[in-house]
Amino acid sequence: LADRQHLAARFEALAEALQLDELPQRLECFDISHSSGEATVASCVVFGSEGPLKSDYRRYNIEGVTAGDDYAAMHQALTRRFSKLTEGEGKLPDILLVDGGKGQLSMAREVLQELSVPELILLGVAKGVTRKPGFELLYLNDAAHEFTLPADSPALHLIQQVRDEAHRFAITFQRQRRSTAIASQLSEVPGLGPKRVQALLKHFGSVTRL
Protein backbone atom coordinates (compact mmCIF):
# COMPACT_ATOMS: atom_id res chain seq x y z
CA LEU A 1 0.00 0.00 0.00
CA ALA A 2 2.84 2.37 0.87
CA ASP A 3 4.55 1.57 -2.44
CA ARG A 4 1.37 2.33 -4.38
CA GLN A 5 0.91 5.60 -2.53
CA HIS A 6 4.52 6.50 -3.24
CA LEU A 7 4.07 5.74 -6.95
CA ALA A 8 0.78 7.67 -7.06
CA ALA A 9 2.64 10.70 -5.65
CA ARG A 10 5.16 10.37 -8.48
CA PHE A 11 2.37 10.31 -11.05
CA GLU A 12 0.89 13.45 -9.51
CA ALA A 13 4.30 15.14 -9.61
CA LEU A 14 4.70 14.19 -13.28
CA ALA A 15 1.30 15.62 -14.13
CA GLU A 16 2.27 18.85 -12.39
CA ALA A 17 5.69 19.00 -14.08
CA LEU A 18 4.13 18.54 -17.52
CA GLN A 19 1.21 20.86 -16.66
CA LEU A 20 -1.41 18.23 -17.42
CA ASP A 21 -5.07 18.75 -16.58
CA GLU A 22 -5.49 15.09 -15.61
CA LEU A 23 -3.30 12.41 -14.12
CA PRO A 24 -1.79 10.11 -16.76
CA GLN A 25 -3.09 6.56 -16.43
CA ARG A 26 -0.76 4.74 -18.81
CA LEU A 27 2.91 5.33 -19.57
CA GLU A 28 4.80 3.40 -22.25
CA CYS A 29 8.54 3.50 -22.76
CA PHE A 30 10.60 2.13 -25.67
CA ASP A 31 14.29 1.27 -25.61
CA ILE A 32 16.71 -0.22 -28.14
CA SER A 33 19.47 -2.69 -27.30
CA HIS A 34 22.11 -4.46 -29.38
CA SER A 35 25.55 -6.02 -29.10
CA SER A 36 28.01 -4.00 -31.20
CA GLY A 37 25.20 -3.38 -33.65
CA GLU A 38 24.16 -7.03 -33.85
CA ALA A 39 21.09 -8.88 -32.52
CA THR A 40 19.14 -5.64 -32.21
CA VAL A 41 15.97 -5.74 -30.13
CA ALA A 42 13.45 -3.24 -28.80
CA SER A 43 11.50 -3.26 -25.58
CA CYS A 44 8.24 -1.67 -24.55
CA VAL A 45 7.32 -1.46 -20.87
CA VAL A 46 4.06 -0.12 -19.48
CA PHE A 47 3.33 1.54 -16.15
CA GLY A 48 0.04 2.47 -14.55
CA SER A 49 -0.55 4.41 -11.37
CA GLU A 50 -0.21 1.18 -9.36
CA GLY A 51 3.03 0.05 -10.96
CA PRO A 52 4.34 -1.93 -13.95
CA LEU A 53 1.76 -3.68 -16.11
CA LYS A 54 3.94 -6.61 -17.08
CA SER A 55 1.24 -8.40 -19.05
CA ASP A 56 1.36 -5.46 -21.46
CA TYR A 57 5.15 -5.53 -21.91
CA ARG A 58 6.30 -6.19 -25.46
CA ARG A 59 9.61 -7.03 -27.07
CA TYR A 60 10.58 -6.91 -30.72
CA ASN A 61 13.28 -8.56 -32.81
CA ILE A 62 14.52 -5.85 -35.16
CA GLU A 63 15.33 -7.05 -38.66
CA GLY A 64 16.49 -5.47 -41.90
CA VAL A 65 18.12 -2.33 -40.51
CA THR A 66 21.74 -1.21 -40.70
CA ALA A 67 23.76 -2.47 -37.75
CA GLY A 68 23.82 0.15 -35.01
CA ASP A 69 21.11 2.33 -36.57
CA ASP A 70 19.06 2.99 -33.44
CA TYR A 71 16.82 5.46 -35.25
CA ALA A 72 15.73 2.89 -37.83
CA ALA A 73 15.30 0.31 -35.06
CA MET A 74 13.09 2.69 -33.10
CA HIS A 75 11.07 3.46 -36.23
CA GLN A 76 10.45 -0.25 -36.82
CA ALA A 77 9.47 -0.98 -33.22
CA LEU A 78 7.10 1.97 -32.94
CA THR A 79 5.56 1.21 -36.33
CA ARG A 80 4.85 -2.37 -35.29
CA ARG A 81 3.41 -1.24 -31.96
CA PHE A 82 1.14 1.53 -33.22
CA SER A 83 0.07 -0.27 -36.39
CA LYS A 84 -1.68 -2.68 -34.04
CA LEU A 85 -3.38 0.26 -32.38
CA THR A 86 -4.75 1.58 -35.66
CA GLU A 87 -6.12 -1.93 -36.28
CA GLY A 88 -8.06 -1.75 -33.03
CA GLU A 89 -5.63 -3.75 -30.90
CA GLY A 90 -4.17 -2.49 -27.65
CA LYS A 91 -4.54 0.74 -25.70
CA LEU A 92 -3.32 4.25 -26.42
CA PRO A 93 -0.83 5.47 -23.80
CA ASP A 94 -1.26 8.88 -22.23
CA ILE A 95 2.49 9.45 -22.37
CA LEU A 96 4.99 7.80 -24.71
CA LEU A 97 8.58 7.90 -23.47
CA VAL A 98 11.50 7.16 -25.75
CA ASP A 99 14.96 6.55 -24.36
CA GLY A 100 17.05 8.99 -26.36
CA GLY A 101 17.35 12.60 -27.37
CA LYS A 102 16.18 14.74 -30.25
CA GLY A 103 16.71 12.10 -32.92
CA GLN A 104 14.69 9.42 -31.17
CA LEU A 105 11.94 11.91 -30.38
CA SER A 106 11.75 13.05 -34.02
CA MET A 107 11.54 9.43 -35.13
CA ALA A 108 8.65 8.80 -32.75
CA ARG A 109 6.82 11.89 -34.03
CA GLU A 110 7.34 10.71 -37.60
CA VAL A 111 5.85 7.28 -36.91
CA LEU A 112 2.81 8.70 -35.11
CA GLN A 113 2.18 11.09 -37.98
CA GLU A 114 2.58 8.35 -40.59
CA LEU A 115 0.01 6.19 -38.80
CA SER A 116 -2.30 9.10 -37.91
CA VAL A 117 -2.22 8.10 -34.25
CA PRO A 118 -4.35 10.39 -32.07
CA GLU A 119 -2.39 13.02 -30.22
CA LEU A 120 -0.52 11.84 -27.16
CA ILE A 121 2.27 13.28 -25.07
CA LEU A 122 5.78 12.46 -26.25
CA LEU A 123 8.67 12.61 -23.85
CA GLY A 124 12.27 12.10 -24.92
CA VAL A 125 14.70 11.15 -22.14
CA ALA A 126 18.35 11.82 -22.93
CA LYS A 127 21.44 11.56 -20.75
CA GLY A 128 22.83 14.98 -19.89
CA VAL A 129 26.39 16.16 -20.49
CA THR A 130 27.65 14.30 -17.42
CA ARG A 131 25.66 11.17 -18.37
CA LYS A 132 24.80 10.70 -14.70
CA PRO A 133 21.34 10.00 -13.21
CA GLY A 134 19.65 13.21 -12.11
CA PHE A 135 20.98 15.27 -15.02
CA GLU A 136 18.72 13.96 -17.78
CA LEU A 137 17.62 16.28 -20.57
CA LEU A 138 13.92 15.99 -21.32
CA TYR A 139 12.11 16.89 -24.52
CA LEU A 140 8.37 17.46 -24.44
CA ASN A 141 6.65 16.70 -27.75
CA ASP A 142 9.42 18.25 -29.89
CA ALA A 143 13.09 19.16 -29.74
CA ALA A 144 12.32 22.83 -29.14
CA HIS A 145 10.84 22.11 -25.71
CA GLU A 146 13.96 21.02 -23.82
CA PHE A 147 13.91 21.12 -20.04
CA THR A 148 15.32 19.51 -16.91
CA LEU A 149 13.89 18.56 -13.55
CA PRO A 150 15.63 18.78 -10.16
CA ALA A 151 17.50 15.62 -9.18
CA ASP A 152 15.18 15.15 -6.19
CA SER A 153 12.00 15.60 -8.23
CA PRO A 154 9.49 12.73 -7.78
CA ALA A 155 8.48 13.31 -11.41
CA LEU A 156 12.05 12.71 -12.56
CA HIS A 157 12.27 9.64 -10.34
CA LEU A 158 9.22 8.19 -12.11
CA ILE A 159 10.72 8.91 -15.53
CA GLN A 160 13.98 7.25 -14.44
CA GLN A 161 12.12 4.26 -13.02
CA VAL A 162 10.21 3.64 -16.24
CA ARG A 163 13.29 4.29 -18.43
CA ASP A 164 15.45 1.94 -16.36
CA GLU A 165 12.82 -0.80 -16.52
CA ALA A 166 12.67 -0.48 -20.31
CA HIS A 167 16.46 -0.70 -20.44
CA ARG A 168 16.53 -3.77 -18.16
CA PHE A 169 13.84 -5.52 -20.21
CA ALA A 170 15.65 -4.78 -23.49
CA ILE A 171 19.03 -5.93 -22.20
CA THR A 172 17.58 -9.18 -20.84
CA PHE A 173 15.89 -9.97 -24.15
CA GLN A 174 18.99 -9.04 -26.16
CA ARG A 175 21.15 -11.39 -24.10
CA GLN A 176 18.63 -14.19 -24.49
CA ARG A 177 18.61 -13.71 -28.23
CA ARG A 178 22.40 -13.66 -28.41
CA SER A 179 22.67 -16.78 -26.22
CA THR A 180 20.25 -18.61 -28.51
CA ALA A 181 22.28 -17.61 -31.56
CA ILE A 182 25.56 -18.76 -30.01
CA ALA A 183 24.02 -22.03 -28.83
CA SER A 184 22.85 -22.64 -32.39
CA GLN A 185 26.36 -21.98 -33.72
CA LEU A 186 27.97 -24.25 -31.14
CA SER A 187 25.54 -27.06 -31.95
CA GLU A 188 26.97 -27.12 -35.47
CA VAL A 189 30.48 -27.86 -34.20
CA PRO A 190 31.31 -31.56 -34.74
CA GLY A 191 31.45 -33.46 -31.47
CA LEU A 192 29.42 -30.98 -29.43
CA GLY A 193 26.07 -32.35 -28.38
CA PRO A 194 23.23 -30.45 -26.70
CA LYS A 195 24.48 -31.28 -23.19
CA ARG A 196 28.02 -30.09 -23.94
CA VAL A 197 26.69 -26.86 -25.50
CA GLN A 198 24.63 -26.13 -22.39
CA ALA A 199 27.59 -27.01 -20.16
CA LEU A 200 29.79 -24.53 -22.04
CA LEU A 201 27.22 -21.76 -21.77
CA LYS A 202 26.71 -22.50 -18.09
CA HIS A 203 30.46 -22.64 -17.38
CA PHE A 204 31.24 -19.32 -19.00
CA GLY A 205 28.17 -17.73 -17.46
CA SER A 206 27.84 -15.11 -20.19
CA VAL A 207 27.95 -15.30 -23.96
CA THR A 208 30.29 -12.30 -23.91
CA ARG A 209 32.96 -14.49 -22.30
CA LEU A 210 32.80 -17.29 -24.88
Secondary structure, 3 states (H helix, E strand, C coil): CHHHHHHHHHHHHHHHHCCCCCCCCCEEEEEEEEECCEEEEEEEEEEECCEECHHHCEEEECCCCCCCCHHHHHHHHHHHHHHHHHCCCCCCCCEEEEECCHHHHHHHHHHHHHCCCCCCEEEEEECCCCCCCCCCEEEECCCCCEECCCCCCHHHHHHHHHHHHHHHHHHHHHHHHHHHHHHHHHCCCCCCCHHHHHHHHHHHCCHHHC
